[in-house]
Structure formats: C-alpha cells, structure tokens
C-alpha cells in the first residue's frame, strides 16, 4: 500500500477489450462506436462517438509511460529492482485507479502487447492512426503486438495500400465482429453490414498481412434461421480465410435492444443444445485455414478449439461426446457450466463437482430449466 500511495497519475480508458487482450496496454484512440445500433450490443448505447486527436492520444501514451516509470522506480526504491514484475503485481492489487491497474497488469504480463480502443479505431484517418502506432512503439520499444477492433465495412473502405501502411507502422491484428454471414440475420440484428461487406473487408485485411480475428455469434439466427446462419457464416469465412475464428455465443439481457424482440416473440432463442448442433454444422462446412477459439464463458463447450483442417475431427468429437451423453448428464453439464462449476466438458467426470451440481438440480423447476440457463448467462455480458 505504501508503494501504491505514491501513484496518482491516470489517463482515459474505454469500457471493453477482447478477452485475448486481457494483459494488453489499453490506449483509447476513439470513444464509443460510430454505428452503435446492433441489437445484441448494450455497451455504447446512449454514448456519442468521438474521434480523439492524435495529440490527446499521445498525451495518454506519455502518461502510461510515466506510470510505467513510476512502478519501475518504486521497485528499485523498495529493493525490488530485479523484480519489477513483483512490484507491478503489488500495484495491480492496490491500484489507485484503472489506468495504474492496467499499466501494472500489462507490466506484470511482460509488457509486450497493446490494444487500441474503442469499437472501430480503424475509422480514423490512416495518417493519424499511423502516427499513434509509431508513437506508441517509440515510447514502448518492447511492444511486439498492437491490435484493435474494426468493422468490416470500414476495413473494406480502406485501400489495400493504407492497410499495408498500418501494418508496416506496427498494427499486428484486427478484431472484427462478423457475427453472421447470413444477410437476413445481419439485417434483423441491425449490424449495418452485409455478407458482401464482410467478405470485402476481411479479404482486404488478410491481403494486407494484418492478422484477422473474426468473431462469430452462435445463436444469432435463433430458432428460425439457425441453419442458414451456420451455413452462410461458413461460406463467408471460407471466402475470407481469417487467421482466427472466435466463437461468442449470443447472450441476451434486458438492456439490449434484442430483448424487446424476445419479449414480443419476434426472436426465439436457441437452447444450448440447439446451439451445439449449429456449431457442428458451421464447423463441418468450414474449408478455411483458421484457428477456432472458444475463449469466453458464454460458450458451452470451450474445448471446441483447434486448427483447421487438421483438428476438425477432434473438434467435432468434442461436440459428439456432449451430444451422446444421457439427457440427465447433458443437463448436469449445462447447469454446471452456467454456474461456473465446470470449466470444460472433461470436468463432468469430477465426482465432487458433479455432486454439487446435482444438489442444485434437485431444487430447480425442470419446466423452467432453459430459462434458468438463459438467466445465468446474463451475468457474463
């Protein structure tokens, strides 16, 4: 506490980042989302999109450097000069603000990665973004990966030479929310893009040499359009051939615009087991050379991961193993996963965990089981 009491510096941070950027230095380049109409996203509703000036962002980078140097100095003064990581952990655990916590966590993890916030940093003028990236790398020479969110339409509107310029400046990866490759789903969700936009933007990024991480939303088609959603999303992904395909199961809560469609009956949610069948259809129709990643608590089966095409059979075997379980065992796993008791399907064999879930199962109304699972999922949005 004595160490962290000397830290008072701070700078602006945005609200979210991808799970894979949990240990990245966060630098806010834009505020909020320029589209901000997607029915499934509650993050930026009611907030105005703003471009931050290059000088403003540079000042935040300078402040991050000041915090970095202060933590390093605190380590030296406390006799921990050979263990900045230990000092960073202490600061992280007792940080006076979010900026200090982020810098400390980043230093604790090795200080190698940075993420540019918010929802669509690629929308700013290319020369301005190049300036930001170069200044970040000049200030922190140890950073070897810089990533950001983008929209497909924005990526399609950049020229290939602009994207190459950004890659050469140091932009390593773009995270793009594909969600679906089926136009009726995209229209219903008010995504503001078409499947053709996804393909154009994704192929542009891939051609530039920037790593592309495409996010897919199992469940986005609901009960009515799940099959077309799976097949058309596979088609679009095959056209793009992204480096990563990340699964993010649709979760709905009252603060989302989509919730009104659930209440009205215009959107009928797929159950966990229906979504597993959807994922099976999706993966079975993928012919791209991508890494499938299932790194979020919303996903029922985190073991649905691997490199295509060589791991396809292994991935589908995980799905097959779940589907072949007796109904009561599938229910036990679904509830345990949504309660946070199970981290993966293999833990269903853990007698203690299984028993803890059984105790809960005895107390719940079986007729409202799926609704209970939906409600539990809301905690993770």
Secondary structure, DSSP 8 states (H G I E B T S, - for coil): -HHHHT--------S---GGGTTSEEEE-EES-SS---TT--TTTT---EE--HHHHHHHHHHHHHHHHHHHHHHHHTT-TT-HHHHHHHHHHT-SSHHHHHHHHHHHTTS-EEEEESS-GGGS-HHHHHHHHHHHHHH-TT--EEEEEE-HHHHHHS-HHHHHHHHHHTEEEEEEEEE-S-HHHHHHTT-S--HHHHHHHHHHHHHHT-EEEEEE-TTTTHHHHHHHHHHHHHHHHHHH--SEEEE------TTSTHHHHHHHTSS----HHHHHHHHHHHHHT--S--EEE--STT-S-TT--EETTTTHHHHHHHHHHHHTS-HHHHHHHHHHHHHTS-SSGGGGG-HHHHHHHHHHHTTS-GGGHHHHHHHHHGGG-
